[in-house]
Amino acid sequence: MPHKPGTVWRSPTGDVIACIEKNKVMQENMAEIRQVCQDALEDAVLMGCDEQQFRAVLAELVASLESSFPPQD
């Protein structure tokens, strides 16, 4: 299932990110991430790895990401 292009991106305070260029970049980033993840999933399955384990490891990877920027208020 492709990323929903109608995602409304919000700031940490809940304000809508209305800038067209920022939304375009986010949409492009999500499409690129999805394709890389799809390719990695297919590689894992073709190599005989368990699909559910791959998905769990991918979820752990996403959960472990940290921003290099200070928190925004």
C-alpha positions in Angstrom: 0.0 0.0 0.0 1.6 3.3 -1.0 2.0 6.2 1.4 -1.1 8.3 1.7 -0.3 11.5 -0.3 -3.0 13.3 1.7 -1.1 13.2 4.9 -1.3 16.5 6.8 2.1 17.2 8.3 2.1 19.0 11.6 4.6 20.8 13.8 5.3 19.7 17.4 2.7 22.2 18.5 0.1 20.8 16.2 0.2 23.6 13.6 -0.3 22.4 10.0 2.7 22.6 7.8 1.2 24.5 4.9 4.2 25.2 2.8 3.8 23.5 -0.6 7.6 22.9 -1.0 7.9 21.4 2.5 5.0 19.1 1.8 6.5 18.1 -1.6 9.8 17.2 0.1 8.0 15.1 2.7 6.0 13.3 0.0 9.2 12.6 -2.0 11.0 11.4 1.2 8.2 9.0 2.1 8.2 7.6 -1.5 11.9 7.1 -1.4 11.8 5.5 2.1 9.0 3.2 1.0 10.9 2.0 -2.1 14.1 1.3 -0.1 12.0 -0.6 2.5 10.1 -2.5 -0.2 13.4 -3.5 -1.9 14.9 -4.6 1.4 11.8 -6.7 2.2 11.9 -8.4 -1.2 15.7 -9.1 -0.8 15.1 -10.6 2.7 12.3 -12.8 1.5 14.2 -14.0 -1.6 17.1 -14.9 0.7 14.8 -17.0 2.9 14.3 -14.6 5.8 11.1 -14.6 7.7 8.9 -11.7 6.5 7.4 -11.0 9.9 10.8 -10.9 11.6 12.0 -8.4 8.9 9.0 -6.2 9.6 9.7 -6.3 13.3 13.4 -5.4 12.8 12.4 -2.6 10.5 9.9 -1.3 13.1 12.6 -1.4 15.8 15.0 0.5 13.5 12.4 3.2 12.9 11.7 3.4 16.7 15.4 3.8 17.4 15.9 6.8 15.1 17.0 10.0 16.9 16.9 13.5 15.7 20.2 15.5 15.7 18.2 18.7 16.3 17.1 20.0 19.7 13.5 19.5 20.6 11.1 22.2 19.2 8.6 23.7 21.6 
